[in-house]
Amino acid sequence: MHILFIGYGKTSERVAKQLFEQGHQISTISQSPKTDSFATHLIQDVHTLDLSAVASIDWVYVLLSPKQSGVEAYQHIYLDSVQPIVTALKSHPVKRIVVVSSTRVYGQNAGESVDDETEIHPNDAQGEILHHMEQAYLAAYPEQCTIIRPSGIYGTSVARMQKMATSMISYPNLHWSNRIHIEDLSRFLAHMIHVEHPDSSYILTNNQPQLLHEVLQWFQQQMGLFILKVESDRVTGKKLYATRMEKIGFELEHQDCFQDYLELMNKTDL
């Protein structure tokens, strides 16, 4: 198949390499030059996307991310890009379009359990924008669209967690956090090629929710730092469970985030 990646970062690169090794033809769209020899790289702005000179596209992955986290950046990258992408793909025989969104669309924030059957009720503007993006793609491709909602992606660096561990002597409350290793995420996205009757959406997480202060305390212990205190027993965040991922028999390779963190810390120390 001819597979197009719209947005080509760390995750896309991993997925594309796996699919190339399975014999597929790979093309990518991004705003900066790319050097992977296994793909044809096109530099375009997704808001003025032109695929008229591209060979027939069978399968599409959309993995866009804004450079800033504000509402305007989310609107511009996620929602304003939908119509230009759909229009550019109209002349292509697309069998499936896989759109990477986020578990931010789930607005639960009091320690609730959330799985693939949980109703979506965003609690902030960015979550609303992501939900509108999902709805727009599903409306354009009611039979061919699959939405992927990863939790927090980890696996390439621990610098941010180490910085937080170094600077924090207290944490305000009990906050549930969730994560998925970038290798498991990329393997799942590549695996979608082989799923005969996919659902319209999948949560992607390691099914091991963690209280964030406990993760930070673990880093502090490893780094020989002062161990932070929790200020209150108020519960925030949510506990995510990837029930549909399990139903299709996909198995994670990274279920122990602390082992992964330790390996990354050891690499950093070398």
C-alpha positions as CSV (number, residue, x, y, z in Angstrom):
1,M,0.0,0.0,0.0
2,H,1.0,3.6,-0.4
3,I,0.8,5.2,3.1
4,L,0.9,8.9,3.7
5,F,2.0,10.5,7.0
6,I,0.7,14.0,7.6
7,G,3.0,15.3,10.3
8,Y,6.3,13.6,10.7
9,G,7.9,13.6,14.1
10,K,9.3,11.0,16.5
11,T,6.2,8.8,16.5
12,S,5.5,9.0,12.8
13,E,9.1,8.1,12.0
14,R,8.9,4.9,14.1
15,V,5.6,3.9,12.5
16,A,6.8,4.6,9.0
17,K,10.0,2.6,9.5
18,Q,8.0,-0.5,10.7
19,L,5.5,-0.2,7.7
20,F,8.3,0.3,5.2
21,E,10.0,-2.9,6.5
22,Q,6.6,-4.7,5.9
23,G,6.8,-3.7,2.2
24,H,4.7,-0.6,2.1
25,Q,5.5,2.6,0.1
26,I,5.9,5.6,2.5
27,S,5.3,9.3,1.8
28,T,5.4,12.1,4.4
29,I,4.2,15.7,4.8
30,S,6.0,18.1,7.1
31,Q,7.2,21.7,7.3
32,S,10.9,20.9,7.6
33,P,13.3,18.7,5.6
34,K,13.5,15.0,6.6
35,T,16.3,12.6,5.8
36,D,14.9,9.0,6.2
37,S,15.8,7.2,3.0
38,F,12.9,4.8,3.2
39,A,10.3,7.6,2.5
40,T,9.4,10.3,0.0
41,H,9.4,13.5,1.9
42,L,7.3,16.5,0.9
43,I,7.5,19.9,2.5
44,Q,4.1,21.5,2.7
45,D,1.8,23.5,5.0
46,V,-1.2,21.3,5.8
47,H,-3.5,24.3,5.5
48,T,-2.6,24.6,1.8
49,L,-2.1,20.9,1.2
50,D,-1.8,19.8,-2.4
51,L,-1.7,16.0,-3.2
52,S,-2.6,16.2,-6.8
53,A,0.9,15.2,-8.0
54,V,1.2,12.3,-5.4
55,A,0.6,8.7,-6.4
56,S,-2.7,7.2,-5.3
57,I,-2.8,7.1,-1.5
58,D,-4.4,4.0,0.2
59,W,-3.8,4.8,3.9
60,V,-3.3,8.0,5.9
61,Y,-1.9,8.7,9.3
62,V,-2.5,12.2,10.7
63,L,-0.1,13.1,13.6
64,L,0.0,16.8,14.0
65,S,1.1,18.7,17.1
66,P,1.2,22.5,17.9
67,K,4.4,24.2,18.9
68,Q,2.5,26.0,21.6
69,S,-0.1,24.7,24.1
70,G,-2.5,27.6,23.9
71,V,-6.0,27.6,22.4
72,E,-5.1,29.5,19.2
73,A,-2.3,27.0,18.4
74,Y,-4.6,24.1,19.0
75,Q,-7.3,25.6,16.8
76,H,-4.9,26.3,14.0
77,I,-3.1,23.0,13.9
78,Y,-5.8,20.6,14.9
79,L,-9.1,22.0,13.7
80,D,-8.3,24.5,10.9
81,S,-6.3,21.8,9.1
82,V,-9.1,19.2,8.8
83,Q,-10.9,20.7,5.8
84,P,-7.7,21.3,3.7
85,I,-6.6,17.7,4.5
86,V,-10.0,16.2,3.6
87,T,-10.1,18.3,0.4
88,A,-6.6,17.3,-0.7
89,L,-7.4,13.6,-0.1
90,K,-10.7,13.6,-2.1
91,S,-9.1,12.3,-5.3
92,H,-7.4,9.5,-3.5
93,P,-8.8,6.0,-2.8
94,V,-8.3,6.2,1.0
95,K,-9.1,2.9,2.7
96,R,-8.4,4.2,6.2
97,I,-7.4,7.4,7.9
98,V,-5.9,7.1,11.4
99,V,-6.0,10.4,13.4
100,V,-4.0,10.8,16.5
101,S,-5.9,12.9,19.1
102,S,-5.5,12.8,22.9
103,T,-7.1,11.6,26.1
104,R,-7.5,15.3,26.9
105,V,-11.0,15.0,25.3
106,Y,-12.0,13.2,28.5
107,G,-12.7,16.0,31.0
108,Q,-12.9,13.8,34.2
109,N,-10.7,15.4,36.9
110,A,-11.6,13.8,40.2
111,G,-9.8,10.4,40.0
112,E,-12.5,8.7,37.9
113,S,-11.8,5.6,35.9
114,V,-12.1,6.2,32.1
115,D,-12.1,3.6,29.3
116,D,-13.1,3.4,25.7
117,E,-16.8,3.3,26.5
118,T,-16.7,6.5,28.6
119,E,-18.7,9.4,27.2
120,I,-16.6,12.4,26.1
121,H,-17.1,15.6,28.1
122,P,-14.1,17.9,27.7
123,N,-13.4,20.3,30.5
124,D,-11.2,22.9,28.8
125,A,-11.0,24.7,25.4
126,Q,-8.1,22.5,24.1
127,G,-10.1,19.4,24.9
128,E,-13.1,20.8,23.1
129,I,-11.0,21.6,20.0
130,L,-9.6,18.1,19.9
131,H,-13.1,16.7,20.2
132,H,-14.3,18.9,17.3
133,M,-11.4,17.7,15.2
134,E,-12.3,14.1,15.9
135,Q,-15.9,14.7,15.0
136,A,-14.9,16.5,11.8
137,Y,-12.7,13.6,10.6
138,L,-15.4,11.1,11.5
139,A,-18.0,13.1,9.6
140,A,-15.8,13.2,6.5
141,Y,-14.8,9.5,6.8
142,P,-17.6,7.8,8.7
143,E,-16.5,4.3,7.6
144,Q,-12.8,4.8,7.2
145,C,-11.7,6.9,10.2
146,T,-10.1,5.6,13.4
147,I,-9.2,8.0,16.2
148,I,-6.3,7.1,18.5
149,R,-6.2,8.8,21.9
150,P,-2.8,8.3,23.6
151,S,-2.2,9.3,27.2
152,G,1.1,11.0,28.2
153,I,3.8,9.8,25.8
154,Y,7.2,8.9,27.4
155,G,10.3,7.0,26.4
156,T,12.7,9.4,24.8
157,S,13.9,11.6,27.7
158,V,13.5,12.0,31.5
159,A,14.8,15.6,31.6
160,R,11.4,17.1,32.3
161,M,10.6,14.6,35.1
162,Q,14.1,15.2,36.6
163,K,13.6,19.0,36.4
164,M,10.3,18.7,38.3
165,A,11.8,16.3,40.9
166,T,14.6,18.8,41.5
167,S,12.4,21.8,41.9
168,M,9.5,20.5,43.9
169,I,9.5,20.1,47.7
170,S,5.7,19.7,47.8
171,Y,2.8,18.6,45.6
172,P,-0.6,20.2,46.0
173,N,-2.8,17.1,45.9
174,L,-3.3,13.5,44.8
175,H,-3.2,13.7,41.0
176,W,-3.7,10.6,38.8
177,S,-1.5,10.5,35.7
178,N,-1.2,8.0,32.8
179,R,1.4,7.2,30.2
180,I,2.2,5.1,27.1
181,H,5.7,4.4,25.9
182,I,6.4,5.8,22.4
183,E,7.5,2.4,21.2
184,D,4.2,0.8,22.2
185,L,2.3,3.7,20.7
186,S,4.2,3.4,17.4
187,R,3.8,-0.4,17.3
188,F,0.0,0.0,17.9
189,L,-0.3,2.5,15.1
190,A,1.5,0.2,12.7
191,H,-0.6,-2.8,14.0
192,M,-3.7,-0.9,12.8
193,I,-2.9,-2.0,9.2
194,H,-3.7,-5.6,10.3
195,V,-6.9,-4.9,12.2
196,E,-9.7,-6.1,9.9
197,H,-12.7,-4.3,11.6
198,P,-11.3,-1.5,13.8
199,D,-13.4,0.5,16.2
200,S,-13.9,4.2,15.6
201,S,-11.6,5.1,18.5
202,Y,-9.0,3.6,20.8
203,I,-7.4,4.9,24.1
204,L,-3.7,4.1,24.2
205,T,-2.2,3.8,27.7
206,N,-0.3,1.3,29.7
207,N,-3.2,0.6,32.0
208,Q,-1.0,1.5,35.0
209,P,-2.3,4.8,36.4
210,Q,0.1,6.4,38.8
211,L,-0.2,9.2,41.4
212,L,2.1,11.9,40.0
213,H,3.6,12.8,43.4
214,E,4.7,9.1,43.8
215,V,6.4,9.2,40.4
216,L,8.2,12.4,41.4
217,Q,9.1,10.9,44.7
218,W,10.6,7.9,42.9
219,F,12.8,10.2,40.8
220,Q,13.8,12.1,44.0
221,Q,14.9,8.8,45.6
222,Q,16.9,7.8,42.6
223,M,18.6,11.3,42.4
224,G,19.2,11.5,46.2
225,L,17.0,14.5,46.6
226,F,14.7,15.7,49.3
227,I,11.4,13.8,49.2
228,L,8.4,16.0,48.5
229,K,5.3,16.2,50.8
230,V,1.7,16.1,49.6
231,E,-0.3,19.1,50.8
232,S,-3.8,17.7,50.6
233,D,-5.8,14.6,49.9
234,R,-7.9,16.2,47.2
235,V,-8.0,13.9,44.2
236,T,-7.6,15.2,40.6
237,G,-6.8,13.6,37.2
238,K,-8.2,10.4,35.9
239,K,-7.3,6.7,35.6
240,L,-7.2,5.6,32.0
241,Y,-7.8,2.0,30.8
242,A,-7.3,0.9,27.1
243,T,-10.0,-1.7,27.0
244,R,-10.4,-1.8,23.2
245,M,-6.6,-2.2,22.8
246,E,-6.8,-5.3,25.0
247,K,-9.8,-6.7,23.0
248,I,-7.9,-6.8,19.8
249,G,-5.1,-8.7,21.5
250,F,-2.4,-6.1,21.3
251,E,0.2,-6.6,24.0
252,L,2.3,-3.9,25.4
253,E,6.1,-4.3,25.7
254,H,6.5,-1.5,28.2
255,Q,4.3,-1.8,31.3
256,D,6.8,-0.9,33.9
257,C,7.5,2.8,33.4
258,F,9.9,2.9,36.3
259,Q,12.2,0.3,34.6
260,D,12.0,2.5,31.5
261,Y,12.8,5.6,33.5
262,L,15.8,3.9,35.1
263,E,17.2,2.8,31.8
264,L,16.8,6.4,30.4
265,M,18.5,7.8,33.5
266,N,21.4,5.4,33.1
267,K,21.8,6.4,29.5
268,T,21.9,10.0,30.5
269,D,24.6,9.3,33.1
270,L,26.9,7.7,30.5
